[in-house]
């Protein structure tokens, strides 16, 4: 159980940093949206780049906080199946889901990195024409990389929990026989 607590504490500062980054991105998006509305309706000016920054700040914030959500078990899971399973099967199910999650993140990291490289090579720009498209889409591989790290940690945690459960089960079984 001590190993599980060590692993959970190991990302404490990274979790807080990613929370701050996500909140800053949310604030940038909200302030940008308010400014955009003010400029459009009060001054008759419209800046496409402000709207893009708002949109992309939200995307960066969401992808930055993927990892801590995995750690908090707030990612998508089959909760019906999780609620039905008991004992060893519950731990095995969590481990399998974590392995699938890790494999998905690794694949999406790889695919999004290739996409970023192709966007950079082609010099594709955003709708406003002021920003290279790879800048906003860089949030995807960053988020997938963070998701890979956290889901790998989740695999380790789930394996430790399964091992701990099996050890407790064996001890109870030994006590019952004695």
Buried (B, 14 or more C-beta within 10 A) or exposed (E): EEEBEEBEEEBEEBBEEBBEBBEBBBEBBEBBBEBBEEBBEEEEEEBBBBBBBBBBBBBBBBBBBBBBBBBEEEBEBEEEEEEEBEEEEBBBBBBEBBBEBBEBBBEBBEEBBEBBEEBBEEEEBBEEEEBBBBBBBBBBBBBBBBBBBBBBBBBBBBBBBBEBBEEEEEEEEEEEEE
